């Protein structure tokens, strides 16, 4: 099974580097890029925060955590984002992401 190494474990959660492609045909995790960024396609357009809301909802479903535990901490208006997942360690996040891949 594939593995990626750049998940950052914090005291209360994990940080994920994500690259979003909006206006896709369906929501999906596409691949793990060589720099360990998680590439995700979303159906939502990148206007008025719709893609960010869709990203949070999608990650909550994939990672099986409440939406309130997910926060975009950098890259709010760009394709490349840093997302914090509270109360989920890096190993568990990695396992759930790879399962959805």
Jmol script that loads the backbone (N, CA, C; Angstrom):
load data "model"
ATOM      1  N   UNK A   1       0.841  -1.171   0.000  1.00  0.00           N
ATOM      2  CA  UNK A   1       0.000   0.000   0.000  1.00  0.00           C
ATOM      3  C   UNK A   1       0.891   1.240   0.000  1.00  0.00           C
ATOM      4  N   UNK A   2       0.445   2.268  -0.726  1.00  0.00           N
ATOM      5  CA  UNK A   2       1.198   3.514  -0.802  1.00  0.00           C
ATOM      6  C   UNK A   2       1.228   4.198   0.550  1.00  0.00           C
ATOM      7  N   UNK A   3       2.209   5.044   0.719  1.00  0.00           N
ATOM      8  CA  UNK A   3       2.343   5.779   1.969  1.00  0.00           C
ATOM      9  C   UNK A   3       2.869   7.163   1.653  1.00  0.00           C
ATOM     10  N   UNK A   4       2.428   8.145   2.411  1.00  0.00           N
ATOM     11  CA  UNK A   4       2.992   9.466   2.265  1.00  0.00           C
ATOM     12  C   UNK A   4       3.402   9.951   3.644  1.00  0.00           C
ATOM     13  N   UNK A   5       4.377  10.848   3.686  1.00  0.00           N
ATOM     14  CA  UNK A   5       5.063  11.135   4.933  1.00  0.00           C
ATOM     15  C   UNK A   5       4.920  12.544   5.471  1.00  0.00           C
ATOM     16  N   UNK A   6       4.320  13.457   4.753  1.00  0.00           N
ATOM     17  CA  UNK A   6       4.349  14.843   5.184  1.00  0.00           C
ATOM     18  C   UNK A   6       3.092  15.285   5.916  1.00  0.00           C
ATOM     19  N   UNK A   7       2.411  14.377   6.594  1.00  0.00           N
ATOM     20  CA  UNK A   7       1.326  14.791   7.461  1.00  0.00           C
ATOM     21  C   UNK A   7       1.962  15.328   8.730  1.00  0.00           C
ATOM     22  N   UNK A   8       1.485  16.439   9.215  1.00  0.00           N
ATOM     23  CA  UNK A   8       2.034  17.034  10.417  1.00  0.00           C
ATOM     24  C   UNK A   8       1.142  16.721  11.598  1.00  0.00           C
ATOM     25  N   UNK A   9       1.660  15.996  12.551  1.00  0.00           N
ATOM     26  CA  UNK A   9       0.916  15.691  13.765  1.00  0.00           C
ATOM     27  C   UNK A   9       1.086  16.835  14.747  1.00  0.00           C
ATOM     28  N   UNK A  10      -0.014  17.353  15.223  1.00  0.00           N
ATOM     29  CA  UNK A  10       0.016  18.368  16.262  1.00  0.00           C
ATOM     30  C   UNK A  10      -0.478  17.752  17.563  1.00  0.00           C
ATOM     31  N   UNK A  11      -0.563  18.568  18.584  1.00  0.00           N
ATOM     32  CA  UNK A  11      -1.032  18.061  19.870  1.00  0.00           C
ATOM     33  C   UNK A  11      -2.484  17.612  19.799  1.00  0.00           C
ATOM     34  N   UNK A  12      -3.268  18.259  18.954  1.00  0.00           N
ATOM     35  CA  UNK A  12      -4.684  17.935  18.910  1.00  0.00           C
ATOM     36  C   UNK A  12      -5.162  17.501  17.537  1.00  0.00           C
ATOM     37  N   UNK A  13      -4.275  17.273  16.586  1.00  0.00           N
ATOM     38  CA  UNK A  13      -4.740  16.883  15.262  1.00  0.00           C
ATOM     39  C   UNK A  13      -3.640  16.791  14.233  1.00  0.00           C
ATOM     40  N   UNK A  14      -4.049  16.944  12.982  1.00  0.00           N
ATOM     41  CA  UNK A  14      -3.183  16.744  11.832  1.00  0.00           C
ATOM     42  C   UNK A  14      -3.363  17.895  10.844  1.00  0.00           C
ATOM     43  N   UNK A  15      -2.306  18.254  10.125  1.00  0.00           N
ATOM     44  CA  UNK A  15      -2.401  19.242   9.048  1.00  0.00           C
ATOM     45  C   UNK A  15      -2.138  18.540   7.720  1.00  0.00           C
ATOM     46  N   UNK A  16      -2.965  18.825   6.729  1.00  0.00           N
ATOM     47  CA  UNK A  16      -2.847  18.218   5.402  1.00  0.00           C
ATOM     48  C   UNK A  16      -2.601  19.296   4.355  1.00  0.00           C
ATOM     49  N   UNK A  17      -1.676  19.038   3.429  1.00  0.00           N
ATOM     50  CA  UNK A  17      -1.473  19.906   2.266  1.00  0.00           C
ATOM     51  C   UNK A  17      -2.378  19.375   1.163  1.00  0.00           C
ATOM     52  N   UNK A  18      -3.211  20.253   0.606  1.00  0.00           N
ATOM     53  CA  UNK A  18      -4.207  19.830  -0.378  1.00  0.00           C
ATOM     54  C   UNK A  18      -4.170  20.754  -1.582  1.00  0.00           C
ATOM     55  N   UNK A  19      -4.298  20.178  -2.773  1.00  0.00           N
ATOM     56  CA  UNK A  19      -4.453  20.938  -4.019  1.00  0.00           C
ATOM     57  C   UNK A  19      -5.835  20.619  -4.578  1.00  0.00           C
ATOM     58  N   UNK A  20      -6.649  21.651  -4.743  1.00  0.00           N
ATOM     59  CA  UNK A  20      -8.040  21.480  -5.164  1.00  0.00           C
ATOM     60  C   UNK A  20      -8.202  21.828  -6.640  1.00  0.00           C
ATOM     61  N   UNK A  21      -8.963  20.998  -7.343  1.00  0.00           N
ATOM     62  CA  UNK A  21      -9.392  21.300  -8.702  1.00  0.00           C
ATOM     63  C   UNK A  21     -10.914  21.415  -8.672  1.00  0.00           C
ATOM     64  N   UNK A  22     -11.452  22.646  -8.815  1.00  0.00           N
ATOM     65  CA  UNK A  22     -12.902  22.826  -8.776  1.00  0.00           C
ATOM     66  C   UNK A  22     -13.561  22.490 -10.108  1.00  0.00           C
ATOM     67  N   UNK A  23     -14.887  22.467 -10.100  1.00  0.00           N
ATOM     68  CA  UNK A  23     -15.717  22.213 -11.289  1.00  0.00           C
ATOM     69  C   UNK A  23     -15.420  20.868 -11.944  1.00  0.00           C
ATOM     70  N   UNK A  24     -15.175  19.866 -11.142  1.00  0.00           N
ATOM     71  CA  UNK A  24     -14.933  18.518 -11.668  1.00  0.00           C
ATOM     72  C   UNK A  24     -16.268  17.789 -11.836  1.00  0.00           C
ATOM     73  N   UNK A  25     -16.236  16.631 -12.460  1.00  0.00           N
ATOM     74  CA  UNK A  25     -17.462  15.852 -12.657  1.00  0.00           C
ATOM     75  C   UNK A  25     -17.953  15.225 -11.361  1.00  0.00           C
ATOM     76  N   UNK A  26     -17.001  14.912 -10.454  1.00  0.00           N
ATOM     77  CA  UNK A  26     -17.399  14.351  -9.162  1.00  0.00           C
ATOM     78  C   UNK A  26     -16.330  14.666  -8.124  1.00  0.00           C
ATOM     79  N   UNK A  27     -16.731  14.574  -6.860  1.00  0.00           N
ATOM     80  CA  UNK A  27     -15.789  14.783  -5.762  1.00  0.00           C
ATOM     81  C   UNK A  27     -14.955  13.523  -5.597  1.00  0.00           C
ATOM     82  N   UNK A  28     -13.638  13.686  -5.585  1.00  0.00           N
ATOM     83  CA  UNK A  28     -12.775  12.518  -5.416  1.00  0.00           C
ATOM     84  C   UNK A  28     -11.355  12.914  -5.053  1.00  0.00           C
ATOM     85  N   UNK A  29     -10.694  12.006  -4.337  1.00  0.00           N
ATOM     86  CA  UNK A  29      -9.256  12.130  -4.123  1.00  0.00           C
ATOM     87  C   UNK A  29      -8.604  11.503  -5.336  1.00  0.00           C
ATOM     88  N   UNK A  30      -7.766  12.256  -6.024  1.00  0.00           N
ATOM     89  CA  UNK A  30      -7.187  11.807  -7.282  1.00  0.00           C
ATOM     90  C   UNK A  30      -5.870  11.081  -7.070  1.00  0.00           C
ATOM     91  N   UNK A  31      -4.969  11.702  -6.313  1.00  0.00           N
ATOM     92  CA  UNK A  31      -3.640  11.122  -6.128  1.00  0.00           C
ATOM     93  C   UNK A  31      -2.915  11.830  -4.998  1.00  0.00           C
ATOM     94  N   UNK A  32      -1.807  11.234  -4.600  1.00  0.00           N
ATOM     95  CA  UNK A  32      -0.872  11.864  -3.682  1.00  0.00           C
ATOM     96  C   UNK A  32       0.313  12.303  -4.532  1.00  0.00           C
ATOM     97  N   UNK A  33       0.550  13.600  -4.608  1.00  0.00           N
ATOM     98  CA  UNK A  33       1.624  14.130  -5.439  1.00  0.00           C
ATOM     99  C   UNK A  33       2.994  13.817  -4.823  1.00  0.00           C
ATOM    100  N   UNK A  34       4.073  13.909  -5.595  1.00  0.00           N
ATOM    101  CA  UNK A  34       5.414  13.591  -5.080  1.00  0.00           C
ATOM    102  C   UNK A  34       5.810  14.369  -3.821  1.00  0.00           C
ATOM    103  N   UNK A  35       5.265  15.583  -3.649  1.00  0.00           N
ATOM    104  CA  UNK A  35       5.582  16.355  -2.443  1.00  0.00           C
ATOM    105  C   UNK A  35       4.597  16.066  -1.300  1.00  0.00           C
ATOM    106  N   UNK A  36       3.817  14.987  -1.433  1.00  0.00           N
ATOM    107  CA  UNK A  36       2.835  14.521  -0.444  1.00  0.00           C
ATOM    108  C   UNK A  36       1.594  15.397  -0.336  1.00  0.00           C
ATOM    109  N   UNK A  37       1.398  16.296  -1.292  1.00  0.00           N
ATOM    110  CA  UNK A  37       0.157  17.059  -1.355  1.00  0.00           C
ATOM    111  C   UNK A  37      -0.939  16.133  -1.863  1.00  0.00           C
ATOM    112  N   UNK A  38      -2.109  16.244  -1.265  1.00  0.00           N
ATOM    113  CA  UNK A  38      -3.254  15.417  -1.649  1.00  0.00           C
ATOM    114  C   UNK A  38      -4.044  16.178  -2.707  1.00  0.00           C
ATOM    115  N   UNK A  39      -4.185  15.593  -3.896  1.00  0.00           N
ATOM    116  CA  UNK A  39      -4.900  16.241  -4.989  1.00  0.00           C
ATOM    117  C   UNK A  39      -6.356  15.797  -4.945  1.00  0.00           C
ATOM    118  N   UNK A  40      -7.269  16.780  -4.851  1.00  0.00           N
ATOM    119  CA  UNK A  40      -8.698  16.506  -4.720  1.00  0.00           C
ATOM    120  C   UNK A  40      -9.467  17.272  -5.791  1.00  0.00           C
ATOM    121  N   UNK A  41     -10.418  16.596  -6.429  1.00  0.00           N
ATOM    122  CA  UNK A  41     -11.329  17.240  -7.380  1.00  0.00           C
ATOM    123  C   UNK A  41     -12.670  17.438  -6.699  1.00  0.00           C
ATOM    124  N   UNK A  42     -13.257  18.623  -6.927  1.00  0.00           N
ATOM    125  CA  UNK A  42     -14.554  18.947  -6.351  1.00  0.00           C
ATOM    126  C   UNK A  42     -15.509  19.442  -7.428  1.00  0.00           C
ATOM    127  N   UNK A  43     -16.774  19.146  -7.283  1.00  0.00           N
ATOM    128  CA  UNK A  43     -17.768  19.604  -8.252  1.00  0.00           C
ATOM    129  C   UNK A  43     -18.100  21.079  -8.087  1.00  0.00           C
ATOM    130  N   UNK A  44     -17.888  21.637  -6.927  1.00  0.00           N
ATOM    131  CA  UNK A  44     -18.256  23.025  -6.632  1.00  0.00           C
ATOM    132  C   UNK A  44     -17.379  24.020  -7.402  1.00  0.00           C
ATOM    133  N   UNK A  45     -17.968  25.161  -7.767  1.00  0.00           N
ATOM    134  CA  UNK A  45     -17.175  26.211  -8.412  1.00  0.00           C
ATOM    135  C   UNK A  45     -16.381  26.994  -7.369  1.00  0.00           C
ATOM    136  N   UNK A  46     -15.304  27.650  -7.800  1.00  0.00           N
ATOM    137  CA  UNK A  46     -14.465  28.400  -6.856  1.00  0.00           C
ATOM    138  C   UNK A  46     -14.977  29.828  -6.627  1.00  0.00           C
ATOM    139  N   UNK A  47     -16.249  29.970  -6.301  1.00  0.00           N
ATOM    140  CA  UNK A  47     -16.819  31.296  -6.063  1.00  0.00           C
ATOM    141  C   UNK A  47     -17.529  31.331  -4.713  1.00  0.00           C
ATOM    142  N   UNK A  48     -17.423  32.463  -4.051  1.00  0.00           N
ATOM    143  CA  UNK A  48     -18.138  32.717  -2.804  1.00  0.00           C
ATOM    144  C   UNK A  48     -17.941  31.626  -1.750  1.00  0.00           C
ATOM    145  N   UNK A  49     -16.763  31.010  -1.727  1.00  0.00           N
ATOM    146  CA  UNK A  49     -16.467  30.008  -0.713  1.00  0.00           C
ATOM    147  C   UNK A  49     -17.109  28.649  -0.928  1.00  0.00           C
ATOM    148  N   UNK A  50     -17.745  28.455  -2.073  1.00  0.00           N
ATOM    149  CA  UNK A  50     -18.432  27.174  -2.329  1.00  0.00           C
ATOM    150  C   UNK A  50     -17.462  26.005  -2.403  1.00  0.00           C
ATOM    151  N   UNK A  51     -16.319  26.186  -3.041  1.00  0.00           N
ATOM    152  CA  UNK A  51     -15.338  25.101  -3.141  1.00  0.00           C
ATOM    153  C   UNK A  51     -14.757  24.780  -1.765  1.00  0.00           C
ATOM    154  N   UNK A  52     -14.521  25.798  -0.951  1.00  0.00           N
ATOM    155  CA  UNK A  52     -13.996  25.560   0.399  1.00  0.00           C
ATOM    156  C   UNK A  52     -15.011  24.794   1.248  1.00  0.00           C
ATOM    157  N   UNK A  53     -16.279  25.172   1.157  1.00  0.00           N
ATOM    158  CA  UNK A  53     -17.325  24.470   1.897  1.00  0.00           C
ATOM    159  C   UNK A  53     -17.440  23.023   1.415  1.00  0.00           C
ATOM    160  N   UNK A  54     -17.333  22.827   0.095  1.00  0.00           N
ATOM    161  CA  UNK A  54     -17.401  21.472  -0.468  1.00  0.00           C
ATOM    162  C   UNK A  54     -16.198  20.649  -0.018  1.00  0.00           C
ATOM    163  N   UNK A  55     -15.023  21.272   0.047  1.00  0.00           N
ATOM    164  CA  UNK A  55     -13.820  20.572   0.503  1.00  0.00           C
ATOM    165  C   UNK A  55     -13.987  20.113   1.949  1.00  0.00           C
ATOM    166  N   UNK A  56     -14.480  20.982   2.804  1.00  0.00           N
ATOM    167  CA  UNK A  56     -14.680  20.621   4.205  1.00  0.00           C
ATOM    168  C   UNK A  56     -15.689  19.483   4.326  1.00  0.00           C
ATOM    169  N   UNK A  57     -16.791  19.559   3.591  1.00  0.00           N
ATOM    170  CA  UNK A  57     -17.800  18.503   3.636  1.00  0.00           C
ATOM    171  C   UNK A  57     -17.231  17.179   3.125  1.00  0.00           C
ATOM    172  N   UNK A  58     -16.476  17.235   2.036  1.00  0.00           N
ATOM    173  CA  UNK A  58     -15.894  16.022   1.460  1.00  0.00           C
ATOM    174  C   UNK A  58     -14.881  15.389   2.409  1.00  0.00           C
ATOM    175  N   UNK A  59     -13.995  16.214   2.975  1.00  0.00           N
ATOM    176  CA  UNK A  59     -13.005  15.677   3.912  1.00  0.00           C
ATOM    177  C   UNK A  59     -13.671  15.106   5.164  1.00  0.00           C
ATOM    178  N   UNK A  60     -14.730  15.745   5.636  1.00  0.00           N
ATOM    179  CA  UNK A  60     -15.450  15.227   6.807  1.00  0.00           C
ATOM    180  C   UNK A  60     -16.001  13.837   6.523  1.00  0.00           C
ATOM    181  N   UNK A  61     -16.501  13.646   5.311  1.00  0.00           N
ATOM    182  CA  UNK A  61     -17.036  12.330   4.923  1.00  0.00           C
ATOM    183  C   UNK A  61     -15.919  11.295   4.789  1.00  0.00           C
ATOM    184  N   UNK A  62     -14.850  11.648   4.089  1.00  0.00           N
ATOM    185  CA  UNK A  62     -13.738  10.719   3.864  1.00  0.00           C
ATOM    186  C   UNK A  62     -13.046  10.341   5.169  1.00  0.00           C
ATOM    187  N   UNK A  63     -12.816  11.342   6.024  1.00  0.00           N
ATOM    188  CA  UNK A  63     -12.069  11.112   7.257  1.00  0.00           C
ATOM    189  C   UNK A  63     -12.961  10.697   8.423  1.00  0.00           C
ATOM    190  N   UNK A  64     -14.266  10.720   8.217  1.00  0.00           N
ATOM    191  CA  UNK A  64     -15.234  10.338   9.241  1.00  0.00           C
ATOM    192  C   UNK A  64     -15.056  11.166  10.515  1.00  0.00           C
ATOM    193  N   UNK A  65     -15.021  12.489  10.319  1.00  0.00           N
ATOM    194  CA  UNK A  65     -14.944  13.432  11.436  1.00  0.00           C
ATOM    195  C   UNK A  65     -16.017  14.502  11.227  1.00  0.00           C
ATOM    196  N   UNK A  66     -16.443  15.179  12.281  1.00  0.00           N
ATOM    197  CA  UNK A  66     -17.414  16.268  12.114  1.00  0.00           C
ATOM    198  C   UNK A  66     -16.811  17.428  11.315  1.00  0.00           C
ATOM    199  N   UNK A  67     -17.653  18.115  10.567  1.00  0.00           N
ATOM    200  CA  UNK A  67     -17.185  19.276   9.797  1.00  0.00           C
ATOM    201  C   UNK A  67     -16.541  20.321  10.693  1.00  0.00           C
ATOM    202  N   UNK A  68     -17.022  20.421  11.904  1.00  0.00           N
ATOM    203  CA  UNK A  68     -16.492  21.421  12.836  1.00  0.00           C
ATOM    204  C   UNK A  68     -15.048  21.136  13.248  1.00  0.00           C
ATOM    205  N   UNK A  69     -14.546  19.942  12.956  1.00  0.00           N
ATOM    206  CA  UNK A  69     -13.166  19.582  13.286  1.00  0.00           C
ATOM    207  C   UNK A  69     -12.200  19.891  12.150  1.00  0.00           C
ATOM    208  N   UNK A  70     -12.715  20.444  11.056  1.00  0.00           N
ATOM    209  CA  UNK A  70     -11.891  20.727   9.877  1.00  0.00           C
ATOM    210  C   UNK A  70     -11.854  22.232   9.646  1.00  0.00           C
ATOM    211  N   UNK A  71     -10.634  22.757   9.430  1.00  0.00           N
ATOM    212  CA  UNK A  71     -10.477  24.185   9.200  1.00  0.00           C
ATOM    213  C   UNK A  71      -9.412  24.418   8.136  1.00  0.00           C
ATOM    214  N   UNK A  72      -9.709  25.285   7.183  1.00  0.00           N
ATOM    215  CA  UNK A  72      -8.708  25.699   6.201  1.00  0.00           C
ATOM    216  C   UNK A  72      -7.893  26.800   6.865  1.00  0.00           C
ATOM    217  N   UNK A  73      -6.612  26.517   7.121  1.00  0.00           N
ATOM    218  CA  UNK A  73      -5.796  27.478   7.861  1.00  0.00           C
ATOM    219  C   UNK A  73      -4.874  28.302   6.959  1.00  0.00           C
ATOM    220  N   UNK A  74      -4.739  27.901   5.700  1.00  0.00           N
ATOM    221  CA  UNK A  74      -3.959  28.681   4.730  1.00  0.00           C
ATOM    222  C   UNK A  74      -4.457  28.354   3.332  1.00  0.00           C
ATOM    223  N   UNK A  75      -4.413  29.340   2.441  1.00  0.00           N
ATOM    224  CA  UNK A  75      -4.795  29.116   1.059  1.00  0.00           C
ATOM    225  C   UNK A  75      -6.281  29.231   0.799  1.00  0.00           C
ATOM    226  N   UNK A  76      -6.960  30.017   1.599  1.00  0.00           N
ATOM    227  CA  UNK A  76      -8.412  30.148   1.511  1.00  0.00           C
ATOM    228  C   UNK A  76      -8.899  30.505   0.107  1.00  0.00           C
ATOM    229  N   UNK A  77      -8.130  31.322  -0.625  1.00  0.00           N
ATOM    230  CA  UNK A  77      -8.570  31.746  -1.950  1.00  0.00           C
ATOM    231  C   UNK A  77      -7.795  31.096  -3.094  1.00  0.00           C
ATOM    232  N   UNK A  78      -6.880  30.198  -2.783  1.00  0.00           N
ATOM    233  CA  UNK A  78      -6.074  29.563  -3.824  1.00  0.00           C
ATOM    234  C   UNK A  78      -6.383  28.085  -3.962  1.00  0.00           C
ATOM    235  N   UNK A  79      -5.734  27.463  -4.922  1.00  0.00           N
ATOM    236  CA  UNK A  79      -5.900  26.013  -5.130  1.00  0.00           C
ATOM    237  C   UNK A  79      -5.149  25.196  -4.093  1.00  0.00           C
ATOM    238  N   UNK A  80      -4.012  25.696  -3.648  1.00  0.00           N
ATOM    239  CA  UNK A  80      -3.210  24.991  -2.652  1.00  0.00           C
ATOM    240  C   UNK A  80      -3.611  25.454  -1.264  1.00  0.00           C
ATOM    241  N   UNK A  81      -3.957  24.484  -0.425  1.00  0.00           N
ATOM    242  CA  UNK A  81      -4.486  24.789   0.898  1.00  0.00           C
ATOM    243  C   UNK A  81      -3.777  23.968   1.960  1.00  0.00           C
ATOM    244  N   UNK A  82      -3.773  24.509   3.173  1.00  0.00           N
ATOM    245  CA  UNK A  82      -3.329  23.772   4.342  1.00  0.00           C
ATOM    246  C   UNK A  82      -4.553  23.623   5.221  1.00  0.00           C
ATOM    247  N   UNK A  83      -4.906  22.365   5.527  1.00  0.00           N
ATOM    248  CA  UNK A  83      -6.131  22.067   6.254  1.00  0.00           C
ATOM    249  C   UNK A  83      -5.784  21.382   7.572  1.00  0.00           C
ATOM    250  N   UNK A  84      -6.389  21.859   8.639  1.00  0.00           N
ATOM    251  CA  UNK A  84      -6.206  21.280   9.960  1.00  0.00           C
ATOM    252  C   UNK A  84      -7.383  20.351  10.272  1.00  0.00           C
ATOM    253  N   UNK A  85      -7.064  19.153  10.753  1.00  0.00           N
ATOM    254  CA  UNK A  85      -8.071  18.184  11.171  1.00  0.00           C
ATOM    255  C   UNK A  85      -7.876  17.947  12.664  1.00  0.00           C
ATOM    256  N   UNK A  86      -8.813  18.364  13.469  1.00  0.00           N
ATOM    257  CA  UNK A  86      -8.702  18.228  14.920  1.00  0.00           C
ATOM    258  C   UNK A  86      -9.054  16.808  15.363  1.00  0.00           C
ATOM    259  N   UNK A  87      -8.387  16.359  16.407  1.00  0.00           N
ATOM    260  CA  UNK A  87      -8.671  15.068  17.051  1.00  0.00           C
ATOM    261  C   UNK A  87      -8.520  13.869  16.116  1.00  0.00           C
ATOM    262  N   UNK A  88      -7.568  13.951  15.188  1.00  0.00           N
ATOM    263  CA  UNK A  88      -7.281  12.830  14.293  1.00  0.00           C
ATOM    264  C   UNK A  88      -5.770  12.805  14.076  1.00  0.00           C
ATOM    265  N   UNK A  89      -5.121  11.691  14.419  1.00  0.00           N
ATOM    266  CA  UNK A  89      -3.672  11.637  14.251  1.00  0.00           C
ATOM    267  C   UNK A  89      -3.301  11.339  12.797  1.00  0.00           C
ATOM    268  N   UNK A  90      -2.048  11.599  12.473  1.00  0.00           N
ATOM    269  CA  UNK A  90      -1.571  11.469  11.097  1.00  0.00           C
ATOM    270  C   UNK A  90      -1.702  10.074  10.524  1.00  0.00           C
ATOM    271  N   UNK A  91      -1.422   9.054  11.318  1.00  0.00           N
ATOM    272  CA  UNK A  91      -1.494   7.672  10.827  1.00  0.00           C
ATOM    273  C   UNK A  91      -2.932   7.305  10.460  1.00  0.00           C
ATOM    274  N   UNK A  92      -3.876   7.708  11.292  1.00  0.00           N
ATOM    275  CA  UNK A  92      -5.284   7.405  11.013  1.00  0.00           C
ATOM    276  C   UNK A  92      -5.779   8.197   9.810  1.00  0.00           C
ATOM    277  N   UNK A  93      -5.387   9.459   9.697  1.00  0.00           N
ATOM    278  CA  UNK A  93      -5.765  10.276   8.543  1.00  0.00           C
ATOM    279  C   UNK A  93      -5.216   9.660   7.260  1.00  0.00           C
ATOM    280  N   UNK A  94      -3.956   9.248   7.297  1.00  0.00           N
ATOM    281  CA  UNK A  94      -3.336   8.631   6.120  1.00  0.00           C
ATOM    282  C   UNK A  94      -4.084   7.365   5.709  1.00  0.00           C
ATOM    283  N   UNK A  95      -4.409   6.530   6.661  1.00  0.00           N
ATOM    284  CA  UNK A  95      -5.114   5.280   6.363  1.00  0.00           C
ATOM    285  C   UNK A  95      -6.468   5.576   5.700  1.00  0.00           C
ATOM    286  N   UNK A  96      -7.203   6.533   6.201  1.00  0.00           N
ATOM    287  CA  UNK A  96      -8.524   6.857   5.657  1.00  0.00           C
ATOM    288  C   UNK A  96      -8.422   7.490   4.273  1.00  0.00           C
ATOM    289  N   UNK A  97      -7.419   8.325   4.055  1.00  0.00           N
ATOM    290  CA  UNK A  97      -7.227   8.945   2.747  1.00  0.00           C
ATOM    291  C   UNK A  97      -6.842   7.896   1.705  1.00  0.00           C
ATOM    292  N   UNK A  98      -5.914   7.016   2.052  1.00  0.00           N
ATOM    293  CA  UNK A  98      -5.492   5.986   1.110  1.00  0.00           C
ATOM    294  C   UNK A  98      -6.629   5.016   0.806  1.00  0.00           C
ATOM    295  N   UNK A  99      -7.482   4.768   1.755  1.00  0.00           N
ATOM    296  CA  UNK A  99      -8.641   3.888   1.538  1.00  0.00           C
ATOM    297  C   UNK A  99      -9.590   4.531   0.517  1.00  0.00           C
ATOM    298  N   UNK A 100      -9.718   5.854   0.558  1.00  0.00           N
ATOM    299  CA  UNK A 100     -10.616   6.555  -0.357  1.00  0.00           C
ATOM    300  C   UNK A 100      -9.997   6.789  -1.740  1.00  0.00           C
ATOM    301  N   UNK A 101      -8.703   6.597  -1.862  1.00  0.00           N
ATOM    302  CA  UNK A 101      -7.984   6.872  -3.112  1.00  0.00           C
ATOM    303  C   UNK A 101      -8.356   5.913  -4.215  1.00  0.00           C
TER     304      UNK A 101
END
end "model"
wireframe off; spacefill off
backbone 0.3
color backbone group
